């Protein structure tokens, strides 16, 4: 029972829950970026390169073995187009994360740079006032 209590305390600690939320949001963000790259960026890029769809780019190492219309052994291919697609996905995700961290650091620096309002000096005590009067009298 003690181990179960320790596990519960560990699992409910703030940073573990924060990490879980971050992983879930990161997964959803990854899907959004992948869709942005494959559905928005890559079609125009492929069109600029002569109608090439990167996902279809491959090099056949060994042809498929066919018997009529039936595939006996599938083809062995090197899918370098998918690699290019994944590299572009990674670069866009890395750039988006870089920009987000840069913005957070910029906001953090602004908070640190903003000086706190200077505190008014504390009012002199009766003893300090009396000593100041004595000093002034001695100067005369």
N, C-alpha and C positions, 0 to 999 in steps of 0.2 A: 504494500500500500504506500510505503514511503517513496518508492521509486516513481509511482504514478503521480504523487503530489509534486515531486521534483520536476517531472516532465511537464506537468501542468503549469508550474511556475515558469519554467523555461519557455514553453510555447506561448504563454500569454505575456511574456516580457515585451515591451514596446518595440525594440529593434527587430525582433523576429517577425512580429506582425507587420511592421513597416516593410521589411524585406519581402514578405509574401505579397503584399499589395504592389510593391515595385515590380516584382516578377510578373504578376498578372497584367499590370498596365503595360509593362515592356513587351509582353507577348502580343497584346492588342495593338500596340504601336508598331510592332514589327509587321503585322498583317497589313496595316494601313500603308506603311512605307512600301511594302512589296507590291501592293495593288497600285500605288502611285507610280512606281517604277515600271511595272509590266503593262499597266493599262493607259498611262498618260505619257511617260517619258519615252519608253522604248518604241512605240509605233512611229512617232515622228522621226526618231533617230534612225530606225530601220528604213523609213521612206527616204530620208536623206542619203542613206547608203545604198539606195537602189532597190528598195522593197524587201530588204533582208529582215527576216524574223530571227533574232538571235537564238531562240529556243529550238529552231529547226536546224541550226548549224551543228553538223556532226561529221566525224570521219569514220567510215566503216572499216573496221579491222578484219572482220570475217563476215562474209555474206550469210544470210539465213539459208538453212537447208529446207527446201520445200518439197512436198510430195503432192502434186496437183495444187489445190488451193490451201492445203493444210501445212502449217509451219511445224516442221519436225524439230529443228534447232533454231532458236531466234538469233538474229544477227548480233554480232559483238561490235559495239560502237563506242567511239570516244566523243562524248557530248560536250565539246568545248563551248558551244553556244550557251548552254545552261551555266557553265562556269563564268562566262562573261556577264550573264544576267545577274548571277549572285555577287560578283565583284561590284557591279554598279549598285545593287541593293545595299551592299555593305558600305560603300563610299557615301551614299546618300544618308544612311542611318548614322554613320560616324560623324558626318558633317552636321546633321541635325542635333545630335547629342553635344557636339563641340559648341554649337551656337547657343544651346540651352545652358550649358555650364558657363559659357562666357557671359551670358546675360545675368545669371545668378551671381557670379563673382563680381560683376559690375555693380549690381544692386547692393551687394554686401560691402564693397569698398565705399560706396556713397554713404551707407549707414555709419561706417567707421570714420569717414572723413568729416561728416557733419559734426561740428563741435557742439558739445553740450553748452547750454546757456550758462554763462559764468555766474557762479553763486555770489550773492552779495556778501561782503565781509560781515562777520558777526558784529553786533553792536558792542562797543567797548563796555567792560564792566565798570562798576563804580570805582574800583581800585585803580583801573587803568586811567579813568578820567581824572582822578585825584593826582596820579603820578604825572599826567600830562600838564596839569595846572602847575604843579611844583616845578617841572622842567621849564615851563614858560616864565615863571617868576624868577627862576635862577638865571635865565638868559638876560633878563632886564637888569 
